[in-house]
Amino acid sequence: MCLAVIGRVIEIREPVGPDAFPQGLVDVLGIRRTISFGLLPSAIKGEYVLIHAGFAIQKLEPKDAKKTLKLLKMGLPRKLRSQ
Amino acid sequence: MVKKILAELQALADQKPVSIMEVCGTHTVAVYRSGIAGLLPKNLHLISGPGCPVCVTSESDLYRFFVLSRKKGVIITTFGDLLRVPAGGQVTPSPSPLPQGERVKVRGIKKEIPIQSSLEKERAKGADVRIVYSPMDALAIAEENPGKDVVFLGIGFETTAPAIAGAVLEAKRSGLTNFFLLSALKTIPAAMEALLNFPKVRIDGYLCPGHVSVIIGSRPYRFISEDYHRPAVITGFQPEDILEGLLLILKQIKSGKPKVEIQYRAAVHPKGNEVAQNLIRRVFTAGPASWRGLGVIPKTGLKLKAEFQRFDGQKQFKLPEGEIIKPNPACRCGEVITGAITPENCRQFRRKCTPEKPLGPCMVSVEGTCAAHYKYNA
């Protein structure tokens, strides 16, 4: 249940209120998703992040993220692997 | 790479048997799916501990979920993992795990009644149970249904707790009055300590969970090496990560100098995610938690702080408290989770208990030890 997926930050939006969490858009294996950056406020556009239960929880170095993504994509149909 | 690690493992594992426990459902699945278990030296035993949050949710907590789902005007929101988990046994007015002579009155329950249900069964009978991907989705459901009470069933470990804390803070900020949390959240390190004192289990080292450690860092495991003189290695999820984790543990055993090491360096920093830790501390306080197979362990549960009481589903819906279920004795999930037996030791395994008709959570959850054995260990 503690599974986490890797996503690349596409944009981070301004919080809706003074105490609200920043939200943003990530790309997870070609699928765009809105997540919360309340646990990782320092994330910026272009970075790779680990995502759990709709929250970014950790940044990943591009080389580590790409290595894991490559392994994950091995399970995908060939035409989706390039994304 | 894998061959090199396996050769090193073989060289390090001498005749003495070594038992290493992992406490992470994702490790359990990775070990069996990749076939690692079959490649290890014969005297190296890998035990799957209480690392699947669904599997360690007690029958009493599950019973409270069922009771809540039957209330009018309540929408239950939960992660999909929990839906099919069955709970069965006797609902009893005198909770068994309490010391002798101490009796607790359970509201509305006067005599023993048998139960056998799951949230899926409750839903088939008319309960409004919805699967969400994030606790924030439960807030959206609450906003869309102002006339209903929306309850999020909080299961999970430190990986999930910050997201749930975030949802509670957001509910407070946005002034939602129809969102509630029923927390069965648990913290892992104290359960690992309880297992080190468990007479039926021998643990020579721990493969520590990767994503729990992303949040809590390496510090909370120090007692394992400092007080119990056992190795503890925070490990990633690829097969070669797990093999490397095992190798680091064997090297520590050989050198006689146990410590906490991080193999999963790509994601785990020694300090963890401090923003997430602060969020947990801001919303929750430590309380007793009821673990399937381990019983009630003090300070391993996360309960809402006084400031957030109005979101507490337990209080709001006056649910029965304490250990109110005498578990079904046929299901031995409790012993499987603690590593006291393997699934093959249970008479129900593959016979009356299969993924299609599971008797207990270890067979329901894809991360459960029984499900992993069933699928990959034919």
Interface residues (C-beta under 8 A of the other chain):
Chain A: M1 C2 L3 A4 G17 D19 A20 F21 I35 S36 G38 L39 L40 P41 L50 H52 A53 G54 F55 I57 Q58 L60 E61 D64 T68 L71
Chain B: C24 G25 T26 C52 P53 V54 F79 D81 Y133 S134 P135 M136 D137 I155 G156 F157 T159 T160 P162 A163 I164 G166 L169 E170 R173 P209 G210 H211 V212 V214 I215 Q238 A266 A267 N273 V275 A276 L279 S365 E367
